[in-house]
């Protein structure tokens, strides 16, 4: 997604941090609180959405969510022995080599857990990634999902606000997560978006 491009007023825009939150040691973490803020147009009041990690459900009125995809298929020992390839059902994905992902809902349980993405794949137009995983038994998918750790999103209907130049930023509060408080804004600068 191009964060500096224009979007049509009346459409839905997804705010997402395209770099995961990190701790001081450089590891990817999920902050205890994530805040997405934006000012729709100059002079309008700032709007903020908040996600509290561990809340059940997490702030349902605003629906900031961890970035999660449904798993379409898993191929063991591909592209090499000791690895596995995971494909997802979404046409738009935010996967990068080095990102941390958590997989759930697969059987056998050796496929489940937290892994680092080692490669990106596209099989017949279906996107996914590869991980280091020595499980070789063919998997069974039961509501299987993959969550990109440290990445959160909020879908906003632009019809609720004025068109014009929006400014926005995404921040996290550390709590017990070990978040690097010197880099609470994942983006190094406030981003702008033209809604027209």
Secondary structure, DSSP 8 states (H G I E B T S, - for coil): --TTSEE-TTSEEEEE-SS--BBTTS-B---SEEEEEEESSTTS--EEEEEETT-SSS-TTT--EEEEEEEEEEEET-SSTTEEEEEES-SS----TT-EEEEEEEESGGG-EEEEEEEEEEETTEEEEEEE----S--EEEEEEEEEEEEEEEEEEGGGS--EEEEEEEEEE-TTS-B-GGG-BSSSS-EEEEE-
